[in-house]
Amino acid sequence: MKIVLHPPVDEDLCQQVRDTAPNAEVVMADNHNVIEAVADAEIIFGNFSSEIVSAAPNLKWIQSTSAGMDKALIPEVANSDITICNASGVHAVQVAEHAWALTTALTRGLHVSFRHQLDHAWTRPPLADLLEATILIVGFGGIGQYYAQLAQGYDARLIALDIQGGDKPDYVEAIWDMDRLDEGLQIADVVFIAVPYTPETEKLINARTLSLMKNTAFLINTARGPIVDETALAEGLTNGEIAGAGLDVFEKEPLSPDSPLWDMENVIITPHAAGGSPNRHNRTVGFFCQNLKRYQAGEPLFNEVDKSLGYPKRERRVK
């Protein structure tokens, strides 16, 4: 069995993989030698492309380091017997923390105060409370669940939407089916987007759904940009349909310098940074090694993606 790590990781992390599969050949490859490296590979950990998969006739399993599969289910994978697992839940801590930081910054007006600070202006920003606010979490996978854990300390009313349902923590009032999105938008003070990007969720937040939201509500998106119609969002923010937005992801990245979102005082923009962490590689390699043990034992893999859905079924999500 040959395992290719692409791109290379720190030597101690590579050794962790070797220790997990002592009978395997484990190699690290960069963009210059990856095609040659995968020629006889059974497993790829990390990044891949159509060219890489086509060059690996013996490939059986890909462990992605990304949670989103919108760009990963290329035809060479989607139309094959290759198993692909994502990293859903592995990055939940840092993404949820980032989303919660956007939430608290918006509601307490920190972004406005920072701009005023640059102008040496002693001006109080508009403020909102999270205490007893209604927070709608759209997508209750690992990221949505950890965000809810952070929010519970504020005695907020938490309502989650998830197409697959799931077990409800005590601090969450209810888990609704996605067909109740409109109902949730009408009552929410904060709407957090944490669903995968699929054809069903493309422009889930649009002119119509934005019009349902309170004009005092905030939108947070750390999932994927195309889930939100940016043109409609910019218009809604300009017209006061919602109070503000915290955005880490965009329809096209980098965000165009001409986007009106840059100059809006009620918007916080971060550069698709929510998944960043000094511990990211440790977590992804550690998760890969957990799955690698299961692979060698012939057990079902965590986060195996259902290719017809574009994400793992609930019973396969990382525990």
Helices and strands as residue ranges (DSSP letters): E 2-6, H 11-20, E 25-28, H 34-37, G 38-40, E 43-46, H 50-54, E 61-63, H 75-78, E 83-85, H 92-107, H 110-118, E 134-138, H 142-151, G 152-154, E 157-161, E 174-176, G 178-180, H 181-187, E 190-193, H 207-212, E 218-221, G 225-227, H 230-238, E 244-247, G 260-263, E 267-269, H 280-296, E 305-306, E 311-312, G 314-316
